Amino acid sequence: MYIISMLFLLVQLLLLSGVLCGATAEDPVNTFLFTNPHTGEKLTCSKCPPGTHMRAPCTSSAKTQCDPCRSQHFTELWNYLPRCLYCNNFCMDNQEVEKECSAVNNRVCRCKEGFYWAEDFCVRHSKCEPGYGVTAKGTPQSDTVCELCSDGYFSSASPSLKTCVKHQECTDGKIALLHGSLYRDTVCGTCDELASGGETLRTFLSGLLTTHRMRMAKMKTFVTKYINKSVLRQRGPLQHEIRAWLAQAPEDQLRKLPQMLKASQLSCMADNIETRLKEIKQQNPGCNLSL
């Protein structure tokens, strides 16, 4: 469509090329030189204004005759075209009308919200993967710019159109139960809160489980066996089911998570949970922490 429009514009410019060679010193824009084909008389004629075209050139006794453009036709410049130009821009997929066709302009299209112009098409803006944040939002002319989160910042959404977020700092006697990474925020709390279960335990386990890479075959075993869902062997859908389960699973199932992981051949994940719990307990000797 872009190439066709450029060719169409080139034709228009060629038709109007007489502007330069036919200009006069008095009015170089709105007049042109015309030679009467019957008498050979050379005349300086007025051009027709935008929104019109020339019906007949001037004579020694009459001015240039102009007619208005009919519907869906236009002229954007002063001209002596024999007819107006057709509004040939049509807004296609993922485009919308920015300026409708009128007697003085062709139709102008733009990419819809969430898309940008690239190689003659409107392409959807990219979204940043986990661990990456937006440094420049997409515009109708450019794609989203993503950048790896810097130290102390994270992005957990997948995919995301947000900037990286600074890790929270633990205060009021709370410790970092789970240190922040590129993909998750710091999980703050006390050893006693973690031992008591509730949302602290859920957030802690969710943070550990969803930010470590697991083999898809083992993930599928876990989802099939404990979540009772039949999901394609694809990382995205499997991770979605695990996150959803962690968000609503009863606490007694959460406390059995290490055993469930081992039964699904995800022993490495179970070891990570148990190791971190031991570290927290060592830092807080009076805390009765166990799953």
Order of alpha helices (4+ residues) and beta strands (2+ residues): alpha-alpha-beta-beta-beta-beta-beta-beta-beta-beta-beta-beta-beta-beta-beta-beta-beta-beta-alpha-alpha-alpha-alpha-alpha-alpha-alpha
